[in-house]
Amino acid sequence: MPKVHVKKGDTVVIISGEDKGKKGKVLKVIPSEGKILVEGINLVTKHKRPSGQNQQAGIVHEEAPIYSSKALIYCNNCGKGVRYGKKILDDGKKVRYCKACGENLD
């Protein structure tokens, strides 16, 4: 099973493909496929039928999963996508930190 380096709720920057340079929030992580679902990234057009009471029928634009290797975690301090490391704080808590500036990402 491939390891995914991002978590649900992280802000990521896309580094390759059609949406290169865009950033968004990770909505879902699919570790079995090594993919992530990012808000506003990789929008596809789907033709939907109404199902249930509240479902709207018609042409719908929704996010499709992309490979996690196309995304870097966004560092607010640096203002760009960065690689991260892991360290253990004095109180025993594990955190991820930006390798560029040293700021905690968690």
VOGU-3710 file (C-alpha; in Angstrom, 3 decimals, decimal comma):
1> mpkvhvkkgd> 0,000/0,000/0,000  1,545/3,366/-1,023  2,235/5,934/1,671  0,508/9,299/1,305  2,437/12,276/2,709  -0,564/14,574/3,257  -3,472/14,432/5,683  -7,105/15,431/5,430  -7,385/19,165/6,121  -3,862/20,075/4,907
11> tvviisgedk> -3,441/22,925/2,436  -1,461/21,788/-0,600  0,031/23,333/-3,751  -0,156/21,423/-7,039  3,275/21,130/-8,674  2,436/19,512/-12,027  -0,389/19,049/-14,485  -3,267/21,244/-15,630  -3,767/22,840/-12,199  -0,074/23,621/-11,576
21> gkkgkvlkvi> 0,414/26,452/-9,058  -3,097/26,259/-7,573  -3,620/25,571/-3,899  -6,498/23,971/-2,042  -7,563/22,005/1,004  -7,339/18,197/1,055  -10,891/16,840/1,347  -10,143/13,110/1,264  -7,113/10,813/1,228  -7,220/7,467/-0,620
31> psegkilveg> -4,067/5,635/0,545  -4,851/2,376/-1,286  -4,534/4,239/-4,623  -2,012/6,868/-3,469  -4,461/9,631/-4,395  -5,994/12,695/-2,760  -9,107/14,771/-3,372  -8,373/18,522/-3,280  -10,947/21,307/-3,126  -11,209/23,135/-6,485
41> inlvtkhkrp> -8,528/21,009/-8,187  -8,980/18,580/-11,123  -12,609/19,528/-11,773  -14,456/17,116/-14,058  -17,901/17,374/-15,664  -20,425/14,703/-14,723  -23,936/14,146/-16,044  -26,037/13,220/-13,010  -29,510/11,802/-12,572  -31,571/12,868/-9,597
51> sgqnqqagiv> -31,248/10,410/-6,718  -33,052/10,955/-3,448  -35,017/14,046/-2,540  -32,367/16,776/-2,510  -30,197/15,711/-5,453  -30,078/18,170/-8,360  -29,994/16,588/-11,819  -28,008/17,874/-14,785  -24,392/18,692/-15,560  -22,310/18,938/-12,374
61> heeapiyssk> -18,663/19,974/-11,919  -16,900/18,062/-9,143  -13,377/17,243/-7,975  -11,669/14,042/-9,093  -8,744/12,403/-7,247  -5,150/13,213/-8,235  -1,918/11,450/-7,338  -0,493/12,702/-4,051  2,956/13,021/-5,634  1,640/16,023/-7,588
71> aliycnncgk> 1,051/17,989/-4,361  3,324/19,666/-1,810  2,259/20,861/1,629  1,817/24,643/1,746  3,809/26,555/4,380  2,155/29,818/5,486  5,493/31,227/6,648  7,330/30,558/3,348  4,285/31,199/1,151  4,976/28,203/-1,102
81> gvrygkkild> 4,854/24,420/-1,294  7,596/22,788/0,776  8,996/19,445/1,825  8,599/18,548/5,454  10,397/16,634/8,172  9,193/15,089/11,413  10,494/15,823/14,883  9,546/15,053/18,459  9,051/18,034/20,755  10,183/18,177/24,403
91> dgkkvrycka> 6,690/17,208/25,602  6,814/14,029/23,481  4,459/15,266/20,735  5,315/14,415/17,111  5,015/17,312/14,645  5,754/17,994/10,991  8,007/20,969/10,225  8,959/22,912/7,104  12,446/21,976/5,906  12,924/25,440/4,386
101> cgenld> 12,151/27,672/7,394  11,761/25,284/10,346  8,170/26,378/11,141  5,756/23,744/12,536  3,119/22,668/9,997  0,765/20,916/12,455
//
